Amino acid sequence: MELVATEIDIGTRTPTVMLNAEDAEALGVHPLDRVEIRHDSGTAVGIVETSDELVRTGRVAVTRPLGHVTGPVEVTIAPKPKSAAYIRKKLDDVELEAQELDAIVTDVNQDRLSDPELSAFVTGVYANGLSRAETLHLTESMVDAGETLTWNVPVVADKHSIGGVAGNRVTPIVVSILAAAGVTIPKTSSRAVTSAAGTADTMAVFCDVDLGIDEIRAVVEETNGCVVWGGSVDLSPVDDKIIRVETPLSLDPPGQILASVLSKKKSVGSTHVVIDVPYGEGAKVPSLAAARELAEDFSRVGEALGMAVECTITRGSQPIGDGIGCGLEARDVLAVLHGDGPADLRAKSVRLAQILLASCDVDASAEAILADGRALSKFREIVAAQDGDPDVTVDDLPLGSHTRTVTAARDGVVRDANNRLVNETARRAGAPRDLGAGLDLAVRPGDAVAAGDELYTIHAGTESKLAEAETFADANDPVRVGSTDEAFVEQYEPDDRPL
Amino acid sequence: MELVATEIDIGTRTPTVMLNAEDAEALGVHPLDRVEIRHDSGTAVGIVETSDELVRTGRVAVTRPLGHVTGPVEVTIAPKPKSAAYIRKKLDDVELEAQELDAIVTDVNQDRLSDPELSAFVTGVYANGLSRAETLHLTESMVDAGETLTWNVPVVADKHSIGGVAGNRVTPIVVSILAAAGVTIPKTSSRAVTSAAGTADTMAVFCDVDLGIDEIRAVVEETNGCVVWGGSVDLSPVDDKIIRVETPLSLDPPGQILASVLSKKKSVGSTHVVIDVPYGEGAKVPSLAAARELAEDFSRVGEALGMAVECTITRGSQPIGDGIGCGLEARDVLAVLHGDGPADLRAKSVRLAQILLASCDVDASAEAILADGRALSKFREIVAAQDGDPDVTVDDLPLGSHTRTVTAARDGVVRDANNRLVNETARRAGAPRDLGAGLDLAVRPGDAVAAGDELYTIHAGTESKLAEAETFADANDPVRVGSTDEAFVEQYEPDDRPL
């Protein structure tokens, strides 16, 4: 069909083509079908939407992802990409071959799939799982789709933590210990999605984290390590696109977690990786059994990718460290590097660092490197190399001046500090955008408290954000205290709904 | 956050809100999250997309489905609708309760779900299935979401065929027989989606099928029956929205088929229904076992909805009738009503009509009503009531004058006439839009043919459409002839791909 093309910007990255409903019927296409548009300088394939208001008959409105297409064009029905059939196979619970997963990844990377198709892939993987072979092939395809880094050293260390634990800011400490021991450790981290702070957000309190590939290389060559935002380098473009459709349904299928994490590690050139798998109520991984299975998968698939992957399984049902929020977490990191700070954050960081050192076959004590100040010196070097102030002290860190301290209403025992509620309270206070906003824990589950003892303090930058956080905290009790009786035995109260 | 709203039309029915990426970050929202927009005259909830080009900071672009929103507004994070959590439950293979399915259907009907969410529901139903209780509740919710018809008679008959069989235009014949026997049968039918003609398309050759509810009522009160397009009345709005995302992945989960068909029957006020379930290679239902299971489900769920549902299981691996395409199928219908026409179409129509008469407890012979011309008279009445010419003859029907007859290249036996390929050839020739386009079968699988015997004739309105159909047919052989040896025993040729 001969139509006249005009350009339209509807803010989408999907190559959308808008037809008048009458022309679409004449052409025999429906919304979400594909058409090929042949014009003077080539052809492009777009996904059909119809509109009677935006497009007159005889016209076709072409969105930006298809390039600049105007004037007379020939529009014909185009077949679905093959990857649509492979997605359908996954929904039918048929194992996908390497080249089928590669076709899906390529089409995701090129934005060739509609949202319903991409969502069907993610839900298919969620409902039917991925075998180890599929996970391996998916990971390899995801690595191939992005940039990769290479290093002129035989050992490149890395770490990752499956998310969900509030605080838990071990990365800057582990990187400092490893780099101080002479190990190359180019760490890319994420920003917060649903939490109060990501490692990249916290590190941004100290220095620049938005580095290009050449800058990363320069920092690592100078200091052995770095802590930068992974999103500023194009190492895993497909992962970002998949996460976009996972988020609305809070889907995080294990096969996708494996491929997401391992593709990032492989892309950055890592050879030895430690992966922390926190499990428990409120963590991403619900049970010890599931954590062990995921750890086994990580090791096996990592090995097939040519990486030595060590996994740690940790309790993930409560926060690690006192501070929740960028500035408060930065304070905890600096305190641990100074030989002080929350005991749980210190112990976890040292243990992860020691396991990674052993995996890299480096004969060094993580505890000693931290205790004698070498880790702190290395951290200062990295901060300086990333254009931060190496002489930063706790007093320089942002801290919201509008505060409210929440105390125990009764004598008793702290029953739980819920990761999700603690994160959400900090977010209501302004985290992660307000670097000084957050929640500062004074207790941990199991601690005995007396009425009036501090449980936590909320920090916010304005009175209104503080009020927002207080309202949420009052309604949801992020830190709960039970009577000594109830601490270990809670009597179940059946609800009164009809059966 | 205070922003200034402007209107934008991006042709979507989803209530989309476009934010500048910087404002989205400040607000802590990501694409596909929700925001609430509070303005002078109320509040509205929209799904977030971000764009740096379409929206400046400080602005928010609001699409039409949210109503006319302009000027200063307060934008805050809004929670996901509860139905998102229920969709997630379905993906986790947890049985949904009635009110959970109702929440999903309500949100689909109100366009409150994003495409990834809606797609996740369909794929979840596909991957994990629906129990009979879930199917019942889904169907009830779908009925509640649309208009319903009621009739002042105790018995209202209806029929439906699970699609996939080319030709198969039994409906106008069955309706004519039942209406002639005095049974109320208000039949709503569909237009073609991927086939060469739907019942509504074929009936449109004779008369108007685009009737409103009052017009349908008038036709049925006058003649007992009608054959109209279901899409012109708002009987199943949710079904249409679900089909939109099913189509790109050719998903048709059984639970969804049941809910789709039964909700339409219930909405139209039917009490006694016959449902034809064709099975076999190329049909929607692949096996006899699957057909029996679907039939059992139809009967059980139909009964729970207060309808008597009889199912027929028929061979669905080859076309029924000679003509494929609107005008050619109309010709077959008229021929059968005149006591002539393809034997398979005649026999199937009479049998379905007889089963439906018996179900309605009407003591009448479908064969006799057809043979003595009462069905033809009734058909003419219905055509006249729907503003068509009651005296139509075969010569009045549209028939493409550009033709090519394809003949057998060898002596042998017709091995198969593939539904999909036959439909697709007819579509390339111009069906369903060109009423005279299609394919006219001269043989059926199993027929012995001599070299040079006609297999089928393609009809098209123009030489170029004829050429397009010929090219497709030459490449795909919609009707295949094998040697007598091969007719029943085909030797398998392994492909030469590596393992």
Boltz contact constraints between the chains, C-beta under 6 A:
constraints:
  - contact:
      token1: [A, 9]
      token2: [B, 54]
      max_distance: 6.0
  - contact:
      token1: [A, 10]
      token2: [B, 10]
      max_distance: 6.0
  - contact:
      token1: [A, 11]
      token2: [B, 18]
      max_distance: 6.0
  - contact:
      token1: [A, 11]
      token2: [B, 49]
      max_distance: 6.0
  - contact:
      token1: [A, 11]
      token2: [B, 51]
      max_distance: 6.0
  - contact:
      token1: [A, 11]
      token2: [B, 54]
      max_distance: 6.0
  - contact:
      token1: [A, 18]
      token2: [B, 11]
      max_distance: 6.0
  - contact:
      token1: [A, 32]
      token2: [B, 248]
      max_distance: 6.0
  - contact:
      token1: [A, 49]
      token2: [B, 11]
      max_distance: 6.0
  - contact:
      token1: [A, 51]
      token2: [B, 11]
      max_distance: 6.0
  - contact:
      token1: [A, 54]
      token2: [B, 9]
      max_distance: 6.0
  - contact:
      token1: [A, 54]
      token2: [B, 11]
      max_distance: 6.0
  - contact:
      token1: [A, 88]
      token2: [B, 249]
      max_distance: 6.0
  - contact:
      token1: [A, 91]
      token2: [B, 123]
      max_distance: 6.0
  - contact:
      token1: [A, 91]
      token2: [B, 126]
      max_distance: 6.0
  - contact:
      token1: [A, 91]
      token2: [B, 127]
      max_distance: 6.0
  - contact:
      token1: [A, 114]
      token2: [B, 248]
      max_distance: 6.0
  - contact:
      token1: [A, 115]
      token2: [B, 115]
      max_distance: 6.0
  - contact:
      token1: [A, 115]
      token2: [B, 116]
      max_distance: 6.0
  - contact:
      token1: [A, 116]
      token2: [B, 115]
      max_distance: 6.0
  - contact:
      token1: [A, 116]
      token2: [B, 119]
      max_distance: 6.0
  - contact:
      token1: [A, 116]
      token2: [B, 245]
      max_distance: 6.0
  - contact:
      token1: [A, 116]
      token2: [B, 248]
      max_distance: 6.0
  - contact:
      token1: [A, 117]
      token2: [B, 248]
      max_distance: 6.0
  - contact:
      token1: [A, 119]
      token2: [B, 116]
      max_distance: 6.0
  - contact:
      token1: [A, 119]
      token2: [B, 119]
      max_distance: 6.0
  - contact:
      token1: [A, 119]
      token2: [B, 120]
      max_distance: 6.0
  - contact:
      token1: [A, 120]
      token2: [B, 119]
      max_distance: 6.0
  - contact:
      token1: [A, 120]
      token2: [B, 123]
      max_distance: 6.0
  - contact:
      token1: [A, 120]
      token2: [B, 249]
      max_distance: 6.0
  - contact:
      token1: [A, 123]
      token2: [B, 91]
      max_distance: 6.0
  - contact:
      token1: [A, 123]
      token2: [B, 120]
      max_distance: 6.0
  - contact:
      token1: [A, 123]
      token2: [B, 123]
      max_distance: 6.0
  - contact:
      token1: [A, 126]
      token2: [B, 91]
      max_distance: 6.0
  - contact:
      token1: [A, 127]
      token2: [B, 91]
      max_distance: 6.0
  - contact:
      token1: [A, 127]
      token2: [B, 127]
      max_distance: 6.0
  - contact:
      token1: [A, 245]
      token2: [B, 116]
      max_distance: 6.0
  - contact:
      token1: [A, 248]
      token2: [B, 32]
      max_distance: 6.0
  - contact:
      token1: [A, 248]
      token2: [B, 114]
      max_distance: 6.0
  - contact:
      token1: [A, 248]
      token2: [B, 116]
      max_distance: 6.0
  - contact:
      token1: [A, 248]
      token2: [B, 117]
      max_distance: 6.0
  - contact:
      token1: [A, 249]
      token2: [B, 88]
      max_distance: 6.0
  - contact:
      token1: [A, 249]
      token2: [B, 120]
      max_distance: 6.0
  - contact:
      token1: [A, 433]
      token2: [B, 26]
      max_distance: 6.0
